[in-house]
Amino acid sequence: MLETRKVFIDTQSFVKAGLHFDSPAFKTFRRYCESNELFHVSTSVVEREVKSKIELSVKDAISAIQTFRRKARLISSLDDDKIKGLFGEITDEDIYEKSENVFNEFMNACSTEFVGADSVNAEELLSLYFDKKPPFGDGKKKTEFPDAISILSLKSHLQDEEKIYVVSDDGDFKGYCDSDDNFILVESLDKLLDIYTAHTNVRHEQVKHYFVVNEASIKQKITDYLEDCEVYNSSTWEDAEVDDGLTVISLGDIEPSVLYIDDEESQITFDIDVDFEVTVTGPDFNNGIYDREDGRMYTFDSTSRTSTISTTFTVETFLYYEFINGELVNVEDSGFDIAGTSGGIEISIEEN
């Protein structure tokens, strides 16, 4: 049941999404806000925190670009437009400004209502702190004060008995929401959108039932997709490479979230736990010989190591169908797109 149309997204949720404001959930949420179906409420704390996270992320990215350019200086003079594009000059200030503008544009498109901290009750803040009530605890983390200011800012904004969804997977927020009926915690934006589509469209349960009935075939498609991906080893084991991709051992349960739904199509995402096995082969440094004059290790053979890796992937798909006599018929999917795999799956397997 949809209890309110007001939504607050915590900083942690933006960070968990990789600060990608064009991800399926954020794009769909934006669409609902633009049509005044959902209303985004945020705080000055979240605005400052997200911009700070963007700045740190950009700083790391610029450092990685500079490292790449130093190591790839040899190819910078090649007469190839694509390669030259990797060495094009752009100022750090431009990168920071453009990255921050993406966030500002998202917030503006959502007609976000910002709530300042000027109306926070200081006595209530201190009481929460000294009584060690959520979001404060025994740990006294420095992040607890911004969380508390965000919570009390929202509280001052709400009318009596008015409710708001809090999208966060943060334990501090959860603790407070458990104590205040006006704050309804939802662990992810995907799940919030699933609540909304369940309330607004009778086809919602039919779409979710499709995944129950077809779980085996869907898992097989995901397995085929992952086993067809490139896999590379990014560990410190020099020149170690993956043998023949990966082998999926097991897949966890599928709990789909319906982000968008209409008479002919729906957009679905879900996280799925995956265990896969991978074998990496590289130089046998354990049995190599160190040459003091050259200052390097010489190896004479190779060695392999097989490991099982557990990770979680986010899957997106669209369903296309007809809705006849209360049933979905002629259902087809768009294929399964798995986030973070387009450039290959990164693993880290060491020799020992």
Secondary structure as UniProt FT lines:
FT   STRAND          6..9
FT   HELIX           11..16
FT   TURN            17..19
FT   TURN            21..22
FT   HELIX           24..34
FT   TURN            35..36
FT   STRAND          39..43
FT   HELIX           44..71
FT   HELIX           73..75
FT   TURN            76..77
FT   HELIX           81..85
FT   TURN            86..87
FT   HELIX           92..109
FT   TURN            110..111
FT   STRAND          113..115
FT   TURN            118..119
FT   HELIX           122..130
FT   TURN            131..132
FT   TURN            134..135
FT   TURN            138..139
FT   TURN            142..143
FT   HELIX           144..157
FT   TURN            160..161
FT   STRAND          164..167
FT   HELIX           171..177
FT   TURN            178..179
FT   TURN            181..182
FT   STRAND          183..186
FT   HELIX           189..200
FT   TURN            202..203
FT   HELIX           204..213
FT   HELIX           215..227
FT   STRAND          231..233
FT   TURN            238..239
FT   STRAND          241..251
FT   STRAND          257..261
FT   STRAND          265..283
FT   HELIX           285..287
FT   STRAND          289..291
FT   TURN            292..295
FT   STRAND          296..298
FT   STRAND          302..324
FT   TURN            325..326
FT   STRAND          327..333
FT   STRAND          337..338
FT   TURN            339..340
FT   TURN            342..343
FT   STRAND          345..347
//
